[in-house]
Structure formats: C-alpha cells, structure tokens
Amino acid sequence: MLSRDLHIVLMILYEAGASRVPASQVAWTSDMAPALNRALNMQYIVHREGRSERLFSLTESGYIAIGRQPPAYMSISRTMRAFFRIGGGSTE
C-alpha cells in the first residue's frame, strides 16, 4: 500500500503523460519533495537530462504501484534484458 503523498506524486506524473515528461509540465509542488525523493529511491520514477530540462518517466513498478497497466513496450524491454542478461546478469 502506498502512502497518500507518494500516490499523489505518481498520479500527477501519470496524468502529465507518464513518459519523458519535462519537469516544467509536471504539477509537483515544493512540499511534495519528500514523496518525490521516495518515488525516485524506490524506482517508481526515473529521470533523464533532456536537451533543455530534466525528463521524468514512470517505471513499470510505478505503473503497478498506482494500479495501472504498464505499456506493452516495458514488458518487451524486460524480456530482452533478461534474454541478453543486460544490466548485471552473470555471463558464466
């Protein structure tokens, strides 16, 4: 069960587009910083630096945490990583 503030942070990103959303288009307020940090630490949200600003995206875990179905490409990506052992799998 998610805390209310964490759920709100995830839903705001989901409603803003969920993937590669520029920081300026996300309606987070400064009092949401602790919940946002928790979402990043728990890997419900990831961020990348875009050309002009930071871009935020929900992860597969983030979608599941708010009870939404992750996009199909996330499952395909996870399968490919597992198949090729990308991201820390052993090569023994």
CNS distance restraints for C-alpha pairs under 8 A (distance, minus, plus):
assign (resid   1 and name CA) (resid  65 and name CA) 7.98 0.50 0.50
assign (resid   2 and name CA) (resid   6 and name CA) 6.31 0.50 0.50
assign (resid   2 and name CA) (resid   7 and name CA) 5.98 0.50 0.50
assign (resid   2 and name CA) (resid  65 and name CA) 7.18 0.50 0.50
assign (resid   3 and name CA) (resid   7 and name CA) 6.22 0.50 0.50
assign (resid   4 and name CA) (resid   8 and name CA) 6.19 0.50 0.50
assign (resid   5 and name CA) (resid   9 and name CA) 6.32 0.50 0.50
assign (resid   5 and name CA) (resid  32 and name CA) 7.26 0.50 0.50
assign (resid   5 and name CA) (resid  35 and name CA) 5.97 0.50 0.50
assign (resid   6 and name CA) (resid  10 and name CA) 6.33 0.50 0.50
assign (resid   6 and name CA) (resid  35 and name CA) 5.00 0.50 0.50
assign (resid   6 and name CA) (resid  36 and name CA) 7.07 0.50 0.50
assign (resid   6 and name CA) (resid  38 and name CA) 7.45 0.50 0.50
assign (resid   6 and name CA) (resid  39 and name CA) 6.71 0.50 0.50
assign (resid   7 and name CA) (resid  11 and name CA) 6.07 0.50 0.50
assign (resid   7 and name CA) (resid  65 and name CA) 7.92 0.50 0.50
assign (resid   7 and name CA) (resid  66 and name CA) 6.58 0.50 0.50
assign (resid   8 and name CA) (resid  12 and name CA) 6.09 0.50 0.50
assign (resid   9 and name CA) (resid  13 and name CA) 6.56 0.50 0.50
assign (resid   9 and name CA) (resid  28 and name CA) 7.03 0.50 0.50
assign (resid   9 and name CA) (resid  32 and name CA) 7.12 0.50 0.50
assign (resid   9 and name CA) (resid  35 and name CA) 6.71 0.50 0.50
assign (resid   9 and name CA) (resid  36 and name CA) 6.35 0.50 0.50
assign (resid   9 and name CA) (resid  39 and name CA) 7.91 0.50 0.50
assign (resid  10 and name CA) (resid  14 and name CA) 6.16 0.50 0.50
assign (resid  10 and name CA) (resid  39 and name CA) 7.63 0.50 0.50
assign (resid  10 and name CA) (resid  44 and name CA) 7.77 0.50 0.50
assign (resid  10 and name CA) (resid  45 and name CA) 7.77 0.50 0.50
assign (resid  10 and name CA) (resid  58 and name CA) 7.50 0.50 0.50
assign (resid  10 and name CA) (resid  62 and name CA) 6.95 0.50 0.50
assign (resid  10 and name CA) (resid  66 and name CA) 7.15 0.50 0.50
assign (resid  11 and name CA) (resid  15 and name CA) 5.99 0.50 0.50
assign (resid  11 and name CA) (resid  66 and name CA) 7.16 0.50 0.50
assign (resid  12 and name CA) (resid  16 and name CA) 6.14 0.50 0.50
assign (resid  12 and name CA) (resid  26 and name CA) 6.87 0.50 0.50
assign (resid  12 and name CA) (resid  27 and name CA) 6.64 0.50 0.50
assign (resid  12 and name CA) (resid  28 and name CA) 7.26 0.50 0.50
assign (resid  13 and name CA) (resid  17 and name CA) 6.49 0.50 0.50
assign (resid  13 and name CA) (resid  18 and name CA) 5.26 0.50 0.50
assign (resid  13 and name CA) (resid  21 and name CA) 7.62 0.50 0.50
assign (resid  13 and name CA) (resid  26 and name CA) 6.24 0.50 0.50
assign (resid  13 and name CA) (resid  56 and name CA) 7.72 0.50 0.50
assign (resid  13 and name CA) (resid  57 and name CA) 7.41 0.50 0.50
assign (resid  13 and name CA) (resid  58 and name CA) 7.22 0.50 0.50
assign (resid  14 and name CA) (resid  18 and name CA) 4.16 0.50 0.50
assign (resid  14 and name CA) (resid  19 and name CA) 7.94 0.50 0.50
assign (resid  14 and name CA) (resid  58 and name CA) 7.15 0.50 0.50
assign (resid  16 and name CA) (resid  21 and name CA) 6.85 0.50 0.50
assign (resid  16 and name CA) (resid  25 and name CA) 6.89 0.50 0.50
assign (resid  16 and name CA) (resid  26 and name CA) 6.11 0.50 0.50
assign (resid  17 and name CA) (resid  21 and name CA) 6.26 0.50 0.50
assign (resid  18 and name CA) (resid  56 and name CA) 7.59 0.50 0.50
assign (resid  18 and name CA) (resid  57 and name CA) 5.34 0.50 0.50
assign (resid  18 and name CA) (resid  58 and name CA) 5.47 0.50 0.50
assign (resid  19 and name CA) (resid  56 and name CA) 6.49 0.50 0.50
assign (resid  19 and name CA) (resid  57 and name CA) 4.16 0.50 0.50
assign (resid  19 and name CA) (resid  58 and name CA) 6.17 0.50 0.50
assign (resid  20 and name CA) (resid  55 and name CA) 4.94 0.50 0.50
assign (resid  20 and name CA) (resid  56 and name CA) 5.17 0.50 0.50
assign (resid  20 and name CA) (resid  57 and name CA) 5.15 0.50 0.50
assign (resid  21 and name CA) (resid  25 and name CA) 6.64 0.50 0.50
assign (resid  21 and name CA) (resid  26 and name CA) 7.11 0.50 0.50
assign (resid  21 and name CA) (resid  55 and name CA) 5.10 0.50 0.50
assign (resid  21 and name CA) (resid  56 and name CA) 5.09 0.50 0.50
assign (resid  21 and name CA) (resid  57 and name CA) 6.40 0.50 0.50
assign (resid  22 and name CA) (resid  26 and name CA) 6.96 0.50 0.50
assign (resid  22 and name CA) (resid  53 and name CA) 6.47 0.50 0.50
assign (resid  22 and name CA) (resid  54 and name CA) 5.93 0.50 0.50
assign (resid  22 and name CA) (resid  55 and name CA) 4.47 0.50 0.50
assign (resid  22 and name CA) (resid  56 and name CA) 6.41 0.50 0.50
assign (resid  23 and name CA) (resid  53 and name CA) 6.79 0.50 0.50
assign (resid  23 and name CA) (resid  54 and name CA) 5.68 0.50 0.50
assign (resid  23 and name CA) (resid  55 and name CA) 5.85 0.50 0.50
assign (resid  23 and name CA) (resid  56 and name CA) 6.71 0.50 0.50
assign (resid  28 and name CA) (resid  32 and name CA) 6.35 0.50 0.50
assign (resid  29 and name CA) (resid  33 and name CA) 7.45 0.50 0.50
assign (resid  32 and name CA) (resid  36 and name CA) 6.06 0.50 0.50
assign (resid  33 and name CA) (resid  37 and name CA) 6.03 0.50 0.50
assign (resid  34 and name CA) (resid  38 and name CA) 6.21 0.50 0.50
assign (resid  35 and name CA) (resid  39 and name CA) 6.13 0.50 0.50
assign (resid  36 and name CA) (resid  40 and name CA) 6.26 0.50 0.50
assign (resid  37 and name CA) (resid  41 and name CA) 6.06 0.50 0.50
assign (resid  38 and name CA) (resid  42 and name CA) 5.94 0.50 0.50
assign (resid  39 and name CA) (resid  43 and name CA) 6.01 0.50 0.50
assign (resid  39 and name CA) (resid  44 and name CA) 5.12 0.50 0.50
assign (resid  39 and name CA) (resid  45 and name CA) 5.72 0.50 0.50
assign (resid  40 and name CA) (resid  44 and name CA) 6.05 0.50 0.50
assign (resid  40 and name CA) (resid  45 and name CA) 5.07 0.50 0.50
assign (resid  40 and name CA) (resid  46 and name CA) 6.12 0.50 0.50
assign (resid  43 and name CA) (resid  59 and name CA) 6.92 0.50 0.50
assign (resid  43 and name CA) (resid  61 and name CA) 7.18 0.50 0.50
assign (resid  43 and name CA) (resid  62 and name CA) 7.41 0.50 0.50
assign (resid  44 and name CA) (resid  58 and name CA) 5.94 0.50 0.50
assign (resid  44 and name CA) (resid  59 and name CA) 5.31 0.50 0.50
assign (resid  44 and name CA) (resid  60 and name CA) 7.37 0.50 0.50
assign (resid  44 and name CA) (resid  61 and name CA) 5.35 0.50 0.50
assign (resid  44 and name CA) (resid  62 and name CA) 3.95 0.50 0.50
assign (resid  44 and name CA) (resid  63 and name CA) 7.69 0.50 0.50
assign (resid  44 and name CA) (resid  65 and name CA) 7.73 0.50 0.50
assign (resid  45 and name CA) (resid  56 and name CA) 6.81 0.50 0.50
assign (resid  45 and name CA) (resid  57 and name CA) 5.62 0.50 0.50
assign (resid  45 and name CA) (resid  58 and name CA) 4.56 0.50 0.50
assign (resid  45 and name CA) (resid  59 and name CA) 5.53 0.50 0.50
assign (resid  45 and name CA) (resid  62 and name CA) 6.34 0.50 0.50
assign (resid  46 and name CA) (resid  56 and name CA) 5.81 0.50 0.50
assign (resid  46 and name CA) (resid  57 and name CA) 5.45 0.50 0.50
assign (resid  46 and name CA) (resid  58 and name CA) 6.47 0.50 0.50
assign (resid  46 and name CA) (resid  59 and name CA) 6.76 0.50 0.50
assign (resid  47 and name CA) (resid  54 and name CA) 6.53 0.50 0.50
assign (resid  47 and name CA) (resid  55 and name CA) 5.40 0.50 0.50
assign (resid  47 and name CA) (resid  56 and name CA) 4.44 0.50 0.50
assign (resid  47 and name CA) (resid  57 and name CA) 6.31 0.50 0.50
assign (resid  48 and name CA) (resid  54 and name CA) 5.68 0.50 0.50
assign (resid  48 and name CA) (resid  55 and name CA) 5.27 0.50 0.50
assign (resid  48 and name CA) (resid  56 and name CA) 6.68 0.50 0.50
assign (resid  49 and name CA) (resid  53 and name CA) 6.01 0.50 0.50
assign (resid  49 and name CA) (resid  54 and name CA) 4.43 0.50 0.50
assign (resid  49 and name CA) (resid  55 and name CA) 6.03 0.50 0.50
assign (resid  50 and name CA) (resid  54 and name CA) 5.39 0.50 0.50
assign (resid  50 and name CA) (resid  55 and name CA) 5.98 0.50 0.50
assign (resid  58 and name CA) (resid  62 and name CA) 5.30 0.50 0.50
assign (resid  58 and name CA) (resid  63 and name CA) 6.48 0.50 0.50
assign (resid  59 and name CA) (resid  63 and name CA) 6.45 0.50 0.50
assign (resid  60 and name CA) (resid  64 and name CA) 6.37 0.50 0.50
assign (resid  60 and name CA) (resid  70 and name CA) 5.61 0.50 0.50
assign (resid  60 and name CA) (resid  74 and name CA) 6.57 0.50 0.50
assign (resid  61 and name CA) (resid  65 and name CA) 6.00 0.50 0.50
assign (resid  62 and name CA) (resid  66 and name CA) 6.55 0.50 0.50
assign (resid  63 and name CA) (resid  67 and name CA) 6.30 0.50 0.50
assign (resid  63 and name CA) (resid  68 and name CA) 5.02 0.50 0.50
assign (resid  63 and name CA) (resid  69 and name CA) 6.18 0.50 0.50
assign (resid  63 and name CA) (resid  70 and name CA) 5.45 0.50 0.50
assign (resid  64 and name CA) (resid  68 and name CA) 5.57 0.50 0.50
assign (resid  64 and name CA) (resid  69 and name CA) 6.55 0.50 0.50
assign (resid  64 and name CA) (resid  70 and name CA) 7.00 0.50 0.50
assign (resid  70 and name CA) (resid  74 and name CA) 6.69 0.50 0.50
assign (resid  70 and name CA) (resid  75 and name CA) 7.97 0.50 0.50
assign (resid  71 and name CA) (resid  75 and name CA) 7.59 0.50 0.50
assign (resid  72 and name CA) (resid  76 and name CA) 6.63 0.50 0.50
assign (resid  73 and name CA) (resid  77 and name CA) 6.04 0.50 0.50
assign (resid  74 and name CA) (resid  78 and name CA) 6.18 0.50 0.50
assign (resid  75 and name CA) (resid  79 and name CA) 6.17 0.50 0.50
assign (resid  76 and name CA) (resid  80 and name CA) 6.20 0.50 0.50
assign (resid  77 and name CA) (resid  81 and name CA) 6.21 0.50 0.50
assign (resid  78 and name CA) (resid  82 and name CA) 6.22 0.50 0.50
assign (resid  79 and name CA) (resid  83 and name CA) 6.05 0.50 0.50
assign (resid  80 and name CA) (resid  84 and name CA) 6.12 0.50 0.50
assign (resid  81 and name CA) (resid  85 and name CA) 5.43 0.50 0.50
assign (resid  81 and name CA) (resid  86 and name CA) 4.81 0.50 0.50
assign (resid  81 and name CA) (resid  87 and name CA) 7.16 0.50 0.50
assign (resid  82 and name CA) (resid  86 and name CA) 6.62 0.50 0.50
assign (resid  82 and name CA) (resid  89 and name CA) 7.92 0.50 0.50
assign (resid  85 and name CA) (resid  89 and name CA) 4.73 0.50 0.50
assign (resid  85 and name CA) (resid  90 and name CA) 7.11 0.50 0.50
assign (resid  85 and name CA) (resid  91 and name CA) 7.63 0.50 0.50
